[in-house]
Amino acid sequence: MEGRSVCSVGCKRPAGGDVEGLRAGGKRSRPGRRERKEKSSRLSAALLGEDCEISQEQLYELLQYAALGKSHNASQPSWCHIYHQSRLAGVVVIVLHETSQLHFYKFYLQFRHLRKVFQHRFTLPPPSANFLASLCGEGASLNPQGTAQDLISTGVDCVHKSSGLQCDPIIWKYGKEKRGLTSYTLSSEELQKNDYPMRDSPGCKGYMYTECDLQRTDSSPLFGLDCEMCLTARGNEVTRVSLVDAEGQCLLNELVKPESVIVNYCTRYSGITRKMLLPVKTRLPDIQTRLKKILPGDAVLVGHSLNADLRALQMIHPSVIDTSLLFARNEGRRFKLKFLAKAVLGKEIQCEQRLGHDPAEDARAALELAQFFIEKGPVKVAELNLEMLLAAERQTEVSPNKSVVQQRCGVQKQLNGPPYPSKPRFLACLQGMGQKPLLLGGRELDSSGLCQSDLSTSNKQVLQRALEHIPLSTFSIIQFSLDPEYIASGFCEKVRNKLTDMLTIYAGPFEEDFCLKSVKKEFGRCGPIQSLTVVTETYQPYVCIRYDVLEAAQLAVETLNGAEVAGSCIKVQRPVTAATLDCDVLIKELEVDIENEGMIYVAGIKKSLTEADLQEEFSPLKDLETLFLPRDLQSGKHMTCCFLKFQKSQSAVDALEAISGWAMKGSTLRSRRALAPGHLWRWIWQMNHSSEKQGGNSLSEKMAPLSDSEQDVKKKVKKLDQHIKKLYRSLQNNTLCVVLFPGMNSIHGSQSGLGLMQIKDDRGSSAC
């Protein structure tokens, strides 16, 4: 599912797809400084929503171009743009060993220099076995055009296999042994966590039960199911249903006329038109009866995010295989059905040339994916390395000008070669030019012979050597580290719990007979609500509300504290715990974060509004550069909020004043300065929902003071930030500096990494 929709407003785009007008931080060249800007290098990137996750191949692409430039046949990176690369004084990559995105936000206040200077941030997927080598093209890459079946048929082991499968989420979830289909059906707990309709579940009253209650075995029949929906006055309603059997034969492929008036046929996705439905007499109860009659007592339904289809059908079925969960990923992410069909089965579905999706085709694809998984087993599926295939596919999409010969090169060559087989590794090119790259503080590239290596024992020693040698090298990798023993199982939980407390507010007291619906409506105007519960342990009832976005919780505290809601004058506050004692400080620092410059948050957006609608509504705002609309990462539906990015900070301030109380399609808007755009928004959503699924409670219930070792780590982090500050200040102007938190794979789980980048320019930057 998409994490966030992004649409640019009034942006000029140069040929080749590079974003000319979109400059992170909302800055533009000032009058009178044009000549100076033309003489310096500049970095531009639009890192929002899905585009904020950058693969290791894309990172390699950036470093290769920055180090070599067009004169050595290196091409501009597809995901950002370096202007005047030839004027770069050098490239410095700072790697913080054994750290992840968790560390940056756990110690956000301590990383003062990093968050104030580095204007561009992006998420990195969990690292490969040899992260440093992959940065320099020493690791292997998969063929974007090869399918998983191609890889299996060649008998070629992927790099993923050679580096060990123990960290793969599929292996973590299912182990290495082949199992029967019953091992992959969702348990009752998984059905509940993933919002499947169940007996006695909220909102499922009146749903039809399939009565398929016979015991499932590994020989039970599989059926693929998929539905297409249109938007009606009641929400999404089913308008087409397809059911296929284990042989792929279509047993049901029916159009359905909804009971409510259709307000949007969603033809682009559903393929449904008004003309198609005009003669249709079939209604939902007819389809329910037919499905109930077709399915045998031990039937197992297969689908991709099948919960949405069953809810649209208003049916309950006890045994399902959900391919969006079967092909497991880290941090709650899911592969799209279209990608899995191409990567695993070698099939093209949901073609853009065809109007809308074919539910029979989608049902058949999901069924074949489940059959593939069951037949081959978890190890074979993990060996496909779908994450790298996805990264390669994205690379192909954004760089369509590669030669046909390069695209069709053999699997063996692609697996054993660098990301760009037709081009030499850029470190070797640099060495051939007499510019020997520099590596300090690491061991991973020693065997390549391309880098010097200084196995220093402390960050201070690494810094001292870096200050001496970086001026002599055009490309440097400097590795600092924290104590690995600090990475404990409770680390992630502490960050998640603190985040939960920041997203949670308590409102009250209310009268005993207060209207909960009116409370939900009022607080929902501040942003999307994840959960709302009544607290009855108090003398008078309170309401605990957890939001999906940080801005919504802060907006509720700022606008509803002391207001009259549901007939009561209430107090609104966050839980008072050890985790929230520095909440006000953290919020203020997030507001002035360089990433949030020119960015505002707007709540009260109706779910029926599209990006185009919002573009039109907000078009009068001056200097509006980009509009992006968050989507629920599970359902794919738009949320009730959006973010606006302006070219100038003052324009964002003016927009806040203009939007306050703005009525849009019958809804009153509320706004404030942004706190969590780009990668941070997505990360917060994942952490928040991960907390819910694991049944995690707020630290208000259990939060021990920081131990001596944790206090020590805080000091080390602050010292590390000072080292990076000193190193950054020593760099020449026009030096590209990239700071990487590589992410982690450990027995405690897999964590995404974080990248920060900036071209140093003391004349116009805020280098502190």
Summary of the structure (lengths in Angstrom):
residues: 768
radius of gyration: 26.9
end to end distance: 39.0
largest distance: 80.0
contacts: 2582
relative contact order: 0.17
helix: 39%
strand: 20%
